[in-house]
Amino acid sequence: MTFSICVREEYEDDDGNDQTRFGVAVTTRLPGVGTLCPFASENGAVATQSLVNVDLGRKGIEYIDDGLAVDDALQSLLNADEGREQRQLHGVDAEGTFAFSGDECNGWYGHIEAESYTVAGNLLVGEDVVEATADAYESNANGDAPLAERLVDALEAGHAVGGDKREELPVQSAALLVTRTEDEPSGFTDDLRVDATETPVADLRETYEEAKRGYEIILEQHEAEEEAAEEPGDSERSNDVDADSDDESSDASASEAK
């Protein structure tokens, strides 16, 4: 049905301050997964799937934002969920990770819980999907490319070895979400969704590239406007010419008066 990845990365901002970013990416053979599965804030990232309970993701992030550790937050929600054995739930916060796969999930299902990321999937062709997703992310963790791009790379790796096994369901979807502690606006590539398509991961890649290109165009236009604002305007140059002409006329009149 679904496979997803949640990650935490530490980095330094341009001023040398320590910051943290979180990311979650998911794809499934159902439409609109971006409205159901991925949740993130400046304090963590969570994915809820299998027989999905959206409240597990929404409240999980709320609990993390309130100061609960990710394992305490998500486990407490599962303890109160009578359908927990049909759920998959995993996530990260600033210090830890958590992953759960209920015994009543369908098909091949399972998860990987590492120090700074988690991967989970169900109704997959096999374990290779989550392993490939994890390996692709880990090989480029904290790399030079933006996190959103590397999350798409991870989904592509899982998809390449088979992904979701339900070939009878052609309408699929994918989504990613990136957040950070740094006090700056979210980027154009940090919250992307493909809601209904037969090629979700490829389309998410295209959406990412188009969003990146759009941002670069806007940045170029902004820089050009700033450069233009720093140059003397036509009216200012015209006023300078008029002033010079007035000075010359005054000098000529003074000479004639003499």
C-alpha positions, 0 to 999 in steps of 0.5 A: 500500500505505502512506503515512507521515510522520516528523517532528522538532520543537524546542520549549521545556518549561514551565521554558524548557529546549530539548526535541525531539519526534519523531512517526511516523504511517502508514496502509495497506490491510492490518491491523495496520500499527502492529505493523510500520511505525512506530518511535520513541524519544526520539532519532528516528523511523523508518518501514519499509514496502513489502515490509516488513522490520520489522528495518529499523525496530527496528534503525534506532531501536536504532542511532540510540539508540546514537549513529549519525546517521539516514542512517548507521544506515538506510543501513547496514541497507539495505546489508546487506539483499538485498531493499532494492530492494523496501523503503521506509525513512525517518526523522528524528533530532535533526539530520537526515533520511533517505529511500529508495525501492527501484527494485522498489517497486510502483505509484506510489511515492516520497518527500519529504525535507525539513529536519525531516520525511520522507514516503513512500508506495507503491502510491498513486493518485499523487504527490499523496498524499505531497505533500498529506501533506507540505503539511498537516504543513508548514502546521501544523508546530510549531503549537499543536495536539498533534503527534499531532493534527497527524499525523492531519491529515497522514494525512487530507490524503493520504487525501483525495486518494486514498491507497492505490489497492488498493480491493479490499482493504477491511481497513485500519489506521493508527497514530501514535507520538509521543516526546520528550526531555522527562522526563515520562510519555507522553500518552494520545494519543501511542501510538494504533493502529487495527488492522482497519477499513474507515475507518482514518484516520477511526477514528484521528481518533476514537480520538485524540479519545476518548483526549484526552477520557479524559485530560481526565476523569481530569485533572478528577477528579484536580484535584477530589480535590486540592481535596477533600484541601485542605478540612477533613474531616468528622471534623476539623470534628466534633473541633473541635465536640467540643472547643468543647463540652468547653470550654463544659462546663468553663467551666460546671462552674467557674462552679458550683464558685464 
